[in-house]
Amino acid sequence: MATATYAYPAGSVVFHVNAVTGVREAIVSAVNINVTLANGTVINYNIAYKNSVYGIATVLESVLYNDIDLALAAYKPLVDLP
């Protein structure tokens, strides 16, 4: 049987980076791993935002960070003007 590794287990506190909504703190509620021949392994996380009216979202691992400083560093290029 194949195994897949992922960065954030359910219950982890993460920071979601988005160009429109900024950096928001969330808790991972579930991890979804999909494997297809066409796309390979895709890891999505169901997250619930803390102190937010936006509620829940399903996001890729590439936009989540476990450290606020890393999240802010990833967000900065998204909003800096050329």
PDB file as gemmi writes it, atoms N, CA and C in Angstrom:
CRYST1    1.000    1.000    1.000  90.00  90.00  90.00 P 1                      
ATOM      1  N   MET A   1       0.843  -1.168   0.000  1.00  0.00           N  
ATOM      2  CA  MET A   1       0.000   0.000   0.000  1.00  0.00           C  
ATOM      3  C   MET A   1       0.894   1.238   0.000  1.00  0.00           C  
ATOM      4  N   ALA A   2       0.515   2.229  -0.772  1.00  0.00           N  
ATOM      5  CA  ALA A   2       1.268   3.478  -0.844  1.00  0.00           C  
ATOM      6  C   ALA A   2       0.947   4.360   0.357  1.00  0.00           C  
ATOM      7  N   THR A   3       1.898   5.201   0.702  1.00  0.00           N  
ATOM      8  CA  THR A   3       1.668   6.155   1.780  1.00  0.00           C  
ATOM      9  C   THR A   3       1.885   7.571   1.251  1.00  0.00           C  
ATOM     10  N   ALA A   4       1.226   8.508   1.858  1.00  0.00           N  
ATOM     11  CA  ALA A   4       1.391   9.918   1.509  1.00  0.00           C  
ATOM     12  C   ALA A   4       1.664  10.690   2.786  1.00  0.00           C  
ATOM     13  N   THR A   5       2.535  11.653   2.695  1.00  0.00           N  
ATOM     14  CA  THR A   5       2.814  12.491   3.855  1.00  0.00           C  
ATOM     15  C   THR A   5       2.248  13.885   3.619  1.00  0.00           C  
ATOM     16  N   TYR A   6       1.854  14.510   4.694  1.00  0.00           N  
ATOM     17  CA  TYR A   6       1.312  15.860   4.610  1.00  0.00           C  
ATOM     18  C   TYR A   6       1.819  16.648   5.807  1.00  0.00           C  
ATOM     19  N   ALA A   7       1.780  17.962   5.675  1.00  0.00           N  
ATOM     20  CA  ALA A   7       2.430  18.826   6.657  1.00  0.00           C  
ATOM     21  C   ALA A   7       1.605  19.102   7.906  1.00  0.00           C  
ATOM     22  N   TYR A   8       0.281  19.175   7.758  1.00  0.00           N  
ATOM     23  CA  TYR A   8      -0.552  19.669   8.855  1.00  0.00           C  
ATOM     24  C   TYR A   8      -1.672  18.687   9.190  1.00  0.00           C  
ATOM     25  N   PRO A   9      -1.564  17.958  10.286  1.00  0.00           N  
ATOM     26  CA  PRO A   9      -2.652  17.060  10.679  1.00  0.00           C  
ATOM     27  C   PRO A   9      -3.858  17.840  11.205  1.00  0.00           C  
ATOM     28  N   ALA A  10      -4.987  17.179  11.264  1.00  0.00           N  
ATOM     29  CA  ALA A  10      -6.201  17.806  11.803  1.00  0.00           C  
ATOM     30  C   ALA A  10      -5.915  18.342  13.203  1.00  0.00           C  
ATOM     31  N   GLY A  11      -6.410  19.538  13.468  1.00  0.00           N  
ATOM     32  CA  GLY A  11      -6.191  20.195  14.747  1.00  0.00           C  
ATOM     33  C   GLY A  11      -5.033  21.178  14.745  1.00  0.00           C  
ATOM     34  N   SER A  12      -4.233  21.170  13.678  1.00  0.00           N  
ATOM     35  CA  SER A  12      -3.097  22.089  13.590  1.00  0.00           C  
ATOM     36  C   SER A  12      -3.562  23.523  13.385  1.00  0.00           C  
ATOM     37  N   VAL A  13      -2.856  24.451  13.991  1.00  0.00           N  
ATOM     38  CA  VAL A  13      -3.093  25.874  13.745  1.00  0.00           C  
ATOM     39  C   VAL A  13      -2.212  26.276  12.567  1.00  0.00           C  
ATOM     40  N   VAL A  14      -2.823  26.902  11.565  1.00  0.00           N  
ATOM     41  CA  VAL A  14      -2.109  27.312  10.357  1.00  0.00           C  
ATOM     42  C   VAL A  14      -2.478  28.750  10.004  1.00  0.00           C  
ATOM     43  N   PHE A  15      -1.727  29.318   9.074  1.00  0.00           N  
ATOM     44  CA  PHE A  15      -2.006  30.652   8.557  1.00  0.00           C  
ATOM     45  C   PHE A  15      -2.211  30.537   7.055  1.00  0.00           C  
ATOM     46  N   HIS A  16      -3.386  30.950   6.591  1.00  0.00           N  
ATOM     47  CA  HIS A  16      -3.750  30.879   5.174  1.00  0.00           C  
ATOM     48  C   HIS A  16      -3.416  32.205   4.511  1.00  0.00           C  
ATOM     49  N   VAL A  17      -2.670  32.140   3.396  1.00  0.00           N  
ATOM     50  CA  VAL A  17      -2.263  33.337   2.660  1.00  0.00           C  
ATOM     51  C   VAL A  17      -3.084  33.445   1.384  1.00  0.00           C  
ATOM     52  N   ASN A  18      -3.722  34.610   1.206  1.00  0.00           N  
ATOM     53  CA  ASN A  18      -4.535  34.880   0.024  1.00  0.00           C  
ATOM     54  C   ASN A  18      -4.359  36.348  -0.344  1.00  0.00           C  
ATOM     55  N   ALA A  19      -4.183  36.643  -1.636  1.00  0.00           N  
ATOM     56  CA  ALA A  19      -3.939  38.019  -2.071  1.00  0.00           C  
ATOM     57  C   ALA A  19      -5.106  38.944  -1.767  1.00  0.00           C  
ATOM     58  N   VAL A  20      -6.319  38.426  -1.757  1.00  0.00           N  
ATOM     59  CA  VAL A  20      -7.504  39.259  -1.544  1.00  0.00           C  
ATOM     60  C   VAL A  20      -7.817  39.426  -0.063  1.00  0.00           C  
ATOM     61  N   THR A  21      -7.791  38.342   0.675  1.00  0.00           N  
ATOM     62  CA  THR A  21      -8.213  38.389   2.076  1.00  0.00           C  
ATOM     63  C   THR A  21      -7.056  38.484   3.063  1.00  0.00           C  
ATOM     64  N   GLY A  22      -5.826  38.400   2.591  1.00  0.00           N  
ATOM     65  CA  GLY A  22      -4.663  38.552   3.455  1.00  0.00           C  
ATOM     66  C   GLY A  22      -4.244  37.265   4.132  1.00  0.00           C  
ATOM     67  N   VAL A  23      -3.705  37.408   5.323  1.00  0.00           N  
ATOM     68  CA  VAL A  23      -3.249  36.272   6.123  1.00  0.00           C  
ATOM     69  C   VAL A  23      -4.253  36.058   7.238  1.00  0.00           C  
ATOM     70  N   ARG A  24      -4.809  34.844   7.299  1.00  0.00           N  
ATOM     71  CA  ARG A  24      -5.804  34.541   8.333  1.00  0.00           C  
ATOM     72  C   ARG A  24      -5.423  33.271   9.076  1.00  0.00           C  
ATOM     73  N   GLU A  25      -5.633  33.300  10.359  1.00  0.00           N  
ATOM     74  CA  GLU A  25      -5.357  32.135  11.196  1.00  0.00           C  
ATOM     75  C   GLU A  25      -6.518  31.158  11.096  1.00  0.00           C  
ATOM     76  N   ALA A  26      -6.186  29.868  11.051  1.00  0.00           N  
ATOM     77  CA  ALA A  26      -7.217  28.839  10.917  1.00  0.00           C  
ATOM     78  C   ALA A  26      -6.778  27.568  11.632  1.00  0.00           C  
ATOM     79  N   ILE A  27      -7.724  26.662  11.770  1.00  0.00           N  
ATOM     80  CA  ILE A  27      -7.458  25.338  12.325  1.00  0.00           C  
ATOM     81  C   ILE A  27      -7.815  24.311  11.261  1.00  0.00           C  
ATOM     82  N   VAL A  28      -6.933  23.341  11.054  1.00  0.00           N  
ATOM     83  CA  VAL A  28      -7.187  22.277  10.084  1.00  0.00           C  
ATOM     84  C   VAL A  28      -8.252  21.352  10.649  1.00  0.00           C  
ATOM     85  N   SER A  29      -9.329  21.170   9.883  1.00  0.00           N  
ATOM     86  CA  SER A  29     -10.384  20.263  10.340  1.00  0.00           C  
ATOM     87  C   SER A  29     -10.299  18.903   9.661  1.00  0.00           C  
ATOM     88  N   ALA A  30      -9.712  18.842   8.460  1.00  0.00           N  
ATOM     89  CA  ALA A  30      -9.569  17.565   7.757  1.00  0.00           C  
ATOM     90  C   ALA A  30      -8.507  17.695   6.674  1.00  0.00           C  
ATOM     91  N   VAL A  31      -7.912  16.561   6.319  1.00  0.00           N  
ATOM     92  CA  VAL A  31      -6.925  16.504   5.243  1.00  0.00           C  
ATOM     93  C   VAL A  31      -7.480  15.590   4.163  1.00  0.00           C  
ATOM     94  N   ASN A  32      -7.481  16.071   2.913  1.00  0.00           N  
ATOM     95  CA  ASN A  32      -7.966  15.281   1.781  1.00  0.00           C  
ATOM     96  C   ASN A  32      -6.810  15.030   0.830  1.00  0.00           C  
ATOM     97  N   ILE A  33      -6.504  13.763   0.596  1.00  0.00           N  
ATOM     98  CA  ILE A  33      -5.420  13.402  -0.311  1.00  0.00           C  
ATOM     99  C   ILE A  33      -6.030  12.691  -1.510  1.00  0.00           C  
ATOM    100  N   ASN A  34      -5.804  13.255  -2.700  1.00  0.00           N  
ATOM    101  CA  ASN A  34      -6.315  12.669  -3.936  1.00  0.00           C  
ATOM    102  C   ASN A  34      -5.144  12.310  -4.832  1.00  0.00           C  
ATOM    103  N   VAL A  35      -5.157  11.082  -5.338  1.00  0.00           N  
ATOM    104  CA  VAL A  35      -4.101  10.625  -6.230  1.00  0.00           C  
ATOM    105  C   VAL A  35      -4.732  10.176  -7.537  1.00  0.00           C  
ATOM    106  N   THR A  36      -4.279  10.782  -8.636  1.00  0.00           N  
ATOM    107  CA  THR A  36      -4.739  10.376  -9.965  1.00  0.00           C  
ATOM    108  C   THR A  36      -3.528  10.250 -10.874  1.00  0.00           C  
ATOM    109  N   LEU A  37      -3.672   9.472 -11.931  1.00  0.00           N  
ATOM    110  CA  LEU A  37      -2.578   9.343 -12.883  1.00  0.00           C  
ATOM    111  C   LEU A  37      -2.294  10.671 -13.574  1.00  0.00           C  
ATOM    112  N   ALA A  38      -3.337  11.425 -13.864  1.00  0.00           N  
ATOM    113  CA  ALA A  38      -3.170  12.684 -14.596  1.00  0.00           C  
ATOM    114  C   ALA A  38      -2.521  13.777 -13.751  1.00  0.00           C  
ATOM    115  N   ASN A  39      -2.893  13.862 -12.479  1.00  0.00           N  
ATOM    116  CA  ASN A  39      -2.452  14.979 -11.639  1.00  0.00           C  
ATOM    117  C   ASN A  39      -1.456  14.604 -10.551  1.00  0.00           C  
ATOM    118  N   GLY A  40      -1.223  13.346 -10.345  1.00  0.00           N  
ATOM    119  CA  GLY A  40      -0.358  12.938  -9.247  1.00  0.00           C  
ATOM    120  C   GLY A  40      -1.071  13.111  -7.919  1.00  0.00           C  
ATOM    121  N   THR A  41      -0.319  13.434  -6.880  1.00  0.00           N  
ATOM    122  CA  THR A  41      -0.884  13.601  -5.543  1.00  0.00           C  
ATOM    123  C   THR A  41      -1.233  15.064  -5.296  1.00  0.00           C  
ATOM    124  N   VAL A  42      -2.474  15.306  -4.902  1.00  0.00           N  
ATOM    125  CA  VAL A  42      -2.932  16.648  -4.559  1.00  0.00           C  
ATOM    126  C   VAL A  42      -3.436  16.604  -3.121  1.00  0.00           C  
ATOM    127  N   ILE A  43      -2.883  17.471  -2.273  1.00  0.00           N  
ATOM    128  CA  ILE A  43      -3.280  17.509  -0.866  1.00  0.00           C  
ATOM    129  C   ILE A  43      -4.054  18.792  -0.617  1.00  0.00           C  
ATOM    130  N   ASN A  44      -5.291  18.638  -0.185  1.00  0.00           N  
ATOM    131  CA  ASN A  44      -6.149  19.766   0.180  1.00  0.00           C  
ATOM    132  C   ASN A  44      -6.452  19.687   1.670  1.00  0.00           C  
ATOM    133  N   TYR A  45      -6.627  20.843   2.263  1.00  0.00           N  
ATOM    134  CA  TYR A  45      -6.966  20.923   3.679  1.00  0.00           C  
ATOM    135  C   TYR A  45      -8.298  21.630   3.846  1.00  0.00           C  
ATOM    136  N   ASN A  46      -9.156  21.068   4.667  1.00  0.00           N  
ATOM    137  CA  ASN A  46     -10.360  21.780   5.095  1.00  0.00           C  
ATOM    138  C   ASN A  46      -9.951  22.558   6.335  1.00  0.00           C  
ATOM    139  N   ILE A  47     -10.166  23.876   6.287  1.00  0.00           N  
ATOM    140  CA  ILE A  47      -9.774  24.714   7.416  1.00  0.00           C  
ATOM    141  C   ILE A  47     -10.961  25.529   7.904  1.00  0.00           C  
ATOM    142  N   ALA A  48     -10.940  25.832   9.184  1.00  0.00           N  
ATOM    143  CA  ALA A  48     -11.949  26.697   9.804  1.00  0.00           C  
ATOM    144  C   ALA A  48     -11.216  27.919  10.332  1.00  0.00           C  
ATOM    145  N   TYR A  49     -11.609  29.089   9.834  1.00  0.00           N  
ATOM    146  CA  TYR A  49     -10.943  30.327  10.229  1.00  0.00           C  
ATOM    147  C   TYR A  49     -11.286  30.697  11.665  1.00  0.00           C  
ATOM    148  N   LYS A  50     -10.295  31.199  12.379  1.00  0.00           N  
ATOM    149  CA  LYS A  50     -10.499  31.675  13.741  1.00  0.00           C  
ATOM    150  C   LYS A  50     -10.919  33.138  13.688  1.00  0.00           C  
ATOM    151  N   ASN A  51     -11.904  33.500  14.479  1.00  0.00           N  
ATOM    152  CA  ASN A  51     -12.355  34.896  14.592  1.00  0.00           C  
ATOM    153  C   ASN A  51     -12.650  35.531  13.242  1.00  0.00           C  
ATOM    154  N   SER A  52     -13.397  34.824  12.403  1.00  0.00           N  
ATOM    155  CA  SER A  52     -13.659  35.333  11.062  1.00  0.00           C  
ATOM    156  C   SER A  52     -15.079  35.025  10.632  1.00  0.00           C  
ATOM    157  N   VAL A  53     -15.649  35.918   9.865  1.00  0.00           N  
ATOM    158  CA  VAL A  53     -16.988  35.686   9.321  1.00  0.00           C  
ATOM    159  C   VAL A  53     -16.935  34.826   8.066  1.00  0.00           C  
ATOM    160  N   TYR A  54     -15.733  34.544   7.563  1.00  0.00           N  
ATOM    161  CA  TYR A  54     -15.594  33.756   6.341  1.00  0.00           C  
ATOM    162  C   TYR A  54     -15.789  32.268   6.565  1.00  0.00           C  
ATOM    163  N   GLY A  55     -15.784  31.795   7.799  1.00  0.00           N  
ATOM    164  CA  GLY A  55     -16.117  30.415   8.103  1.00  0.00           C  
ATOM    165  C   GLY A  55     -15.076  29.388   7.743  1.00  0.00           C  
ATOM    166  N   ILE A  56     -15.353  28.606   6.684  1.00  0.00           N  
ATOM    167  CA  ILE A  56     -14.497  27.480   6.326  1.00  0.00           C  
ATOM    168  C   ILE A  56     -14.060  27.582   4.870  1.00  0.00           C  
ATOM    169  N   ALA A  57     -13.015  26.832   4.529  1.00  0.00           N  
ATOM    170  CA  ALA A  57     -12.529  26.794   3.151  1.00  0.00           C  
ATOM    171  C   ALA A  57     -11.764  25.499   2.937  1.00  0.00           C  
ATOM    172  N   THR A  58     -11.613  25.123   1.675  1.00  0.00           N  
ATOM    173  CA  THR A  58     -10.740  24.026   1.282  1.00  0.00           C  
ATOM    174  C   THR A  58      -9.609  24.641   0.472  1.00  0.00           C  
ATOM    175  N   VAL A  59      -8.374  24.434   0.917  1.00  0.00           N  
ATOM    176  CA  VAL A  59      -7.225  25.095   0.297  1.00  0.00           C  
ATOM    177  C   VAL A  59      -6.088  24.105   0.066  1.00  0.00           C  
ATOM    178  N   LEU A  60      -5.198  24.466  -0.843  1.00  0.00           N  
ATOM    179  CA  LEU A  60      -4.012  23.663  -1.110  1.00  0.00           C  
ATOM    180  C   LEU A  60      -2.966  23.858  -0.019  1.00  0.00           C  
ATOM    181  N   GLU A  61      -2.127  22.862   0.136  1.00  0.00           N  
ATOM    182  CA  GLU A  61      -1.058  22.930   1.124  1.00  0.00           C  
ATOM    183  C   GLU A  61      -0.105  24.096   0.848  1.00  0.00           C  
ATOM    184  N   SER A  62       0.060  24.466  -0.409  1.00  0.00           N  
ATOM    185  CA  SER A  62       1.035  25.497  -0.786  1.00  0.00           C  
ATOM    186  C   SER A  62       0.692  26.894  -0.274  1.00  0.00           C  
ATOM    187  N   VAL A  63      -0.530  27.116   0.193  1.00  0.00           N  
ATOM    188  CA  VAL A  63      -0.912  28.442   0.699  1.00  0.00           C  
ATOM    189  C   VAL A  63      -1.087  28.450   2.217  1.00  0.00           C  
ATOM    190  N   LEU A  64      -0.615  27.400   2.875  1.00  0.00           N  
ATOM    191  CA  LEU A  64      -0.691  27.312   4.334  1.00  0.00           C  
ATOM    192  C   LEU A  64       0.704  27.348   4.938  1.00  0.00           C  
ATOM    193  N   TYR A  65       0.791  27.974   6.095  1.00  0.00           N  
ATOM    194  CA  TYR A  65       2.059  28.086   6.813  1.00  0.00           C  
ATOM    195  C   TYR A  65       1.790  27.862   8.296  1.00  0.00           C  
ATOM    196  N   ASN A  66       2.776  27.293   8.989  1.00  0.00           N  
ATOM    197  CA  ASN A  66       2.600  27.056  10.423  1.00  0.00           C  
ATOM    198  C   ASN A  66       3.208  28.167  11.268  1.00  0.00           C  
ATOM    199  N   ASP A  67       3.760  29.186  10.612  1.00  0.00           N  
ATOM    200  CA  ASP A  67       4.427  30.280  11.307  1.00  0.00           C  
ATOM    201  C   ASP A  67       3.949  31.604  10.715  1.00  0.00           C  
ATOM    202  N   ILE A  68       3.564  32.541  11.551  1.00  0.00           N  
ATOM    203  CA  ILE A  68       3.034  33.824  11.078  1.00  0.00           C  
ATOM    204  C   ILE A  68       4.077  34.599  10.277  1.00  0.00           C  
ATOM    205  N   ASP A  69       5.336  34.545  10.678  1.00  0.00           N  
ATOM    206  CA  ASP A  69       6.374  35.273   9.947  1.00  0.00           C  
ATOM    207  C   ASP A  69       6.559  34.723   8.534  1.00  0.00           C  
ATOM    208  N   LEU A  70       6.512  33.407   8.382  1.00  0.00           N  
ATOM    209  CA  LEU A  70       6.595  32.807   7.044  1.00  0.00           C  
ATOM    210  C   LEU A  70       5.384  33.192   6.197  1.00  0.00           C  
ATOM    211  N   ALA A  71       4.215  33.209   6.820  1.00  0.00           N  
ATOM    212  CA  ALA A  71       2.993  33.577   6.101  1.00  0.00           C  
ATOM    213  C   ALA A  71       3.056  35.029   5.637  1.00  0.00           C  
ATOM    214  N   LEU A  72       3.516  35.918   6.499  1.00  0.00           N  
ATOM    215  CA  LEU A  72       3.627  37.328   6.120  1.00  0.00           C  
ATOM    216  C   LEU A  72       4.664  37.528   5.019  1.00  0.00           C  
ATOM    217  N   ALA A  73       5.757  36.781   5.071  1.00  0.00           N  
ATOM    218  CA  ALA A  73       6.776  36.865   4.021  1.00  0.00           C  
ATOM    219  C   ALA A  73       6.221  36.382   2.683  1.00  0.00           C  
ATOM    220  N   ALA A  74       5.363  35.369   2.706  1.00  0.00           N  
ATOM    221  CA  ALA A  74       4.743  34.871   1.475  1.00  0.00           C  
ATOM    222  C   ALA A  74       3.690  35.841   0.959  1.00  0.00           C  
ATOM    223  N   TYR A  75       3.048  36.566   1.853  1.00  0.00           N  
ATOM    224  CA  TYR A  75       1.993  37.515   1.473  1.00  0.00           C  
ATOM    225  C   TYR A  75       2.553  38.797   0.861  1.00  0.00           C  
ATOM    226  N   LYS A  76       3.689  39.243   1.339  1.00  0.00           N  
ATOM    227  CA  LYS A  76       4.255  40.525   0.913  1.00  0.00           C  
ATOM    228  C   LYS A  76       4.393  40.645  -0.604  1.00  0.00           C  
ATOM    229  N   PRO A  77       4.957  39.674  -1.325  1.00  0.00           N  
ATOM    230  CA  PRO A  77       5.069  39.818  -2.783  1.00  0.00           C  
ATOM    231  C   PRO A  77       3.715  39.861  -3.495  1.00  0.00           C  
ATOM    232  N   LEU A  78       2.684  39.342  -2.861  1.00  0.00           N  
ATOM    233  CA  LEU A  78       1.357  39.354  -3.481  1.00  0.00           C  
ATOM    234  C   LEU A  78       0.753  40.748  -3.511  1.00  0.00           C  
ATOM    235  N   VAL A  79       1.177  41.603  -2.597  1.00  0.00           N  
ATOM    236  CA  VAL A  79       0.578  42.935  -2.502  1.00  0.00           C  
ATOM    237  C   VAL A  79       1.537  44.071  -2.847  1.00  0.00           C  
ATOM    238  N   ASP A  80       2.821  43.778  -2.984  1.00  0.00           N  
ATOM    239  CA  ASP A  80       3.774  44.817  -3.373  1.00  0.00           C  
ATOM    240  C   ASP A  80       3.541  45.223  -4.820  1.00  0.00           C  
ATOM    241  N   LEU A  81       3.537  46.506  -5.048  1.00  0.00           N  
ATOM    242  CA  LEU A  81       3.394  47.004  -6.414  1.00  0.00           C  
ATOM    243  C   LEU A  81       4.750  46.966  -7.109  1.00  0.00           C  
ATOM    244  N   PRO A  82       4.759  46.694  -8.416  1.00  0.00           N  
ATOM    245  CA  PRO A  82       6.044  46.647  -9.141  1.00  0.00           C  
ATOM    246  C   PRO A  82       6.699  48.017  -9.237  1.00  0.00           C  
TER     247      PRO A  82                                                      
END                                                                             
